[in-house]
Amino acid sequence: MATRAYTTALCNNSETFAFWDSFVEMVSILKDLVKADWEGNWQLHLQSIQSALPIFAGCDRTNYFRWASVYLEDMQRLQKDAHTMYENFIAG
């Protein structure tokens, strides 16, 4: 936990550090999304999409934010609405 407080303090003191910290966070989300797709990990895929939503909103990417939100909501309802397809996604 001390690491996050240290990082926050550095972000507050340096715009350059804040930029690179956000860049590393975005790359981490992207790596998780690629990993989820390669491994067929459905839960990690949904988690990665959800993690990307604040980035879309913060970067003023309205359409990405809007349609990713719709996609995420539809995919979270998949277990109830299309159970067979959901099972196939879970199986990889």
C-alpha positions as a printed Julia matrix, in Angstrom:
92×3 Matrix{Float64}:
   0.0     0.0     0.0
   2.89    2.33    0.65
   3.92    1.96   -2.97
   0.63    3.45   -4.2
   0.95    6.38   -1.78
   4.5     6.97   -3.01
   3.37    6.81   -6.64
   0.51    9.23   -5.94
   2.91   11.66   -4.28
   5.24   11.5    -7.26
   2.33   12.02   -9.67
   1.3    15.12   -7.74
   4.84   16.51   -7.91
   5.71   15.73  -11.51
   3.57   15.94  -14.62
   6.08   13.78  -16.46
   5.86   11.06  -13.83
   2.04   11.25  -13.93
   2.09   10.88  -17.72
   4.32    7.81  -17.64
   2.39    6.29  -14.74
  -0.86    6.56  -16.72
   0.89    5.22  -19.82
   2.14    2.17  -17.91
  -1.39    1.61  -16.56
  -2.87    1.76  -20.08
  -0.26   -0.65  -21.44
  -0.97   -3.03  -18.57
  -4.69   -3.03  -19.43
  -3.88   -3.63  -23.09
  -1.54   -6.51  -22.18
  -4.3    -8.07  -20.06
  -6.74   -7.76  -22.95
  -4.34   -9.42  -25.41
  -3.53  -12.14  -22.85
  -7.24  -12.78  -22.29
  -7.84  -13.16  -26.02
  -4.84  -15.44  -26.54
  -5.69  -17.66  -23.56
  -9.45  -17.6   -24.08
  -9.93  -16.19  -20.57
 -13.42  -14.69  -20.72
 -13.42  -13.17  -17.24
 -10.08  -11.4   -17.83
 -11.43  -10.12  -21.15
 -14.45   -8.54  -19.46
 -12.3    -7.18  -16.63
  -9.92   -5.58  -19.15
 -12.77   -3.94  -21.05
 -14.15   -2.6   -17.79
 -10.72   -1.26  -16.82
 -10.46    0.56  -20.14
 -13.75    2.45  -19.73
 -12.34    5.24  -17.52
  -9.53    5.74  -20.03
 -12.03    6.15  -22.85
 -13.98    8.66  -20.79
 -10.89   10.55  -19.68
  -9.53   10.8   -23.22
 -12.87   12.11  -24.51
 -13.46    9.07  -26.71
 -17.23    9.22  -26.41
 -18.05    6.53  -28.96
 -15.5     4.08  -27.53
 -16.89    4.69  -24.04
 -20.51    4.42  -25.16
 -20.2     1.27  -27.22
 -17.73   -0.48  -24.91
 -20.23    0.1   -22.09
 -23.02   -1.42  -24.17
 -20.79   -4.35  -25.16
 -19.76   -4.96  -21.55
 -23.35   -4.9   -20.33
 -24.47   -7.3   -23.07
 -21.61   -9.7   -22.37
 -22.27   -9.66  -18.63
 -25.89  -10.7   -19.34
 -24.74  -13.46  -21.68
 -24.9   -16.18  -19.02
 -28.61  -15.55  -18.53
 -29.55  -14.67  -22.12
 -27.48  -17.19  -24.11
 -26.18  -19.79  -21.71
 -24.69  -22.1   -24.37
 -22.66  -19.3   -25.91
 -21.52  -18.22  -22.45
 -20.33  -21.75  -21.71
 -18.37  -21.77  -24.96
 -16.68  -18.49  -24.05
 -15.82  -19.79  -20.57
 -14.37  -22.95  -22.12
 -12.03  -20.81  -24.22
